[in-house]
Amino acid sequence: MRYVLALFLPWLSLMLQGKIGAGIVCLILQITIIGWLPAFIWAVVSLNRMYADRRTQTIIREMKKK
């Protein structure tokens, strides 16, 4: 669902991740039609990074339990 949000509203996707400043810059990019594609790519890369960080934290927690 977040990827669909990143496709249509990249700025909102970034803001929901807690990146308010990046979301504002992304909104300014999205306002220009040419900047929409970089804004979308930025939001998707940021989502992938967020999910990777979550996986890493889960692995670290599991390793500490052992």
N, C-alpha and C positions, 0 to 999 in steps of 0.2 A: 504494500500500500504506500509505503514511503517513497518508493521509486516512481510511482504514478504521480505523487505529489511533487517530487523533484522534477518531473517532466513538465508539468503545467505551471507550478508555482515554486521555482527553485529557491526564491528568497524565503518563503515560508518553511521550506524543508530545513534550511540552515537555521532559522530562528527556533524551530522546534528542537534542534540539537543543542540549543543554548548558545549559539554563536550569533549574538545580536548584531554586532558590528559587521560581520561578514554578510549577514542577511540584508542589512541596509545597503551595503555596496552591491550586493547581488541584485537587489531591487532596482537600483539605478542602472545596472547593466541590462536588466530585463526590460526596462522601459524603452530602451533603444532596441529596435528589431534586430540589428546586427549583433548586439551584445547578448541576445537571448541564448544562443547556442553555447557560448562560453559559460554563461550562468548555469545552464543545465548541466554541463560537464563538471563544473565546479561542485554543484550540489551532489551529483552521483559519486564523484570521487570522495567527497566528504562523508557520504553515507557508508561507502565501502570501508573507509578508515575507521568510522565509528563502530561498525560491526566487527572489524578486525581487533580493535581495542577491547571490545567486550569478550571476544573469544580468548584473547591473551590473558585478560584478568581472570576468566574462569579457569584456565589452565593453571595459572599461578596459584589460585586458591586451592585447587585440587592437589597440586604438588605439595603445598604447605600442610595439608591434612595428613599426608602419608608419612 
